[in-house]
Amino acid sequence: MKIALQETICDVLKLRFGKVSKGISSVIQKIHDSDTLKTLHQKAIFCESLKAFQAELKNVMAK
């Protein structure tokens, strides 16, 4: 399930914002907590921009 969530987050980002950097994909692939991945999936859907998602990702990684 974790790998599927990681891939889904990247897919959503690609669909919404175009190309996603390897850096963002790499960070997402390092996350293994299902709740965190679910939260990031929601953020990927609702964030206004890729930059806003990156800020959310940074916040999640800082916890």
N, C-alpha and C positions, 0 to 999 in steps of 0.2 A: 504494500500500500504506500509506503514512504516514497519509493522510486516513482510510482505513478503520480503522486502528489507533486513531487519535484518536477517531473516532466510537464505536468499540467500547468504549473505556475509559469514555467518557461514558455509554454505554448500560448498561454493567455497574454503574456508580455509581448511575444512576437506578433500576435494578431493585433493587439492594440497599438503598439508603438513601433513596429518594424523590427529591425535587427536588435538583438539583445547581446550585450558584450559577454565575452567568455568569463570576465570577472564576476558579473552578476550570476551567471549560470553556475560558476564554480562555488560561490558562496551558498547558493541554494542547495547544491548537491551535498554540501557538508552538514546540512541541517537534517537531523534524524528524529526530532521530536514531532509527533503527529499533530499536536495542538498548535505548535508554532507554524508548521506547514499549512495547516488549515487557515490560520490567521493570515499568513502571507498570500494564500490563494485569494482570500477576500480582498486583501489590499491590492493585489494585481488587477482584480476586476474593477475596483472602485477608485483607485488613485487617479488623479487628474493627469499625471504625466509620469514618464519613466523616472525623472528626477525625484518626484514625490515618492515613488516606490523605493528608490534607492535610499532615501532618508528613512523610510519605514524599516527597510532591511537593516540599515545601520543600527537603528534603535533596537531591533530584535537581537542582533548579534552582540550588542553591548550588555544585554541582560545576563 
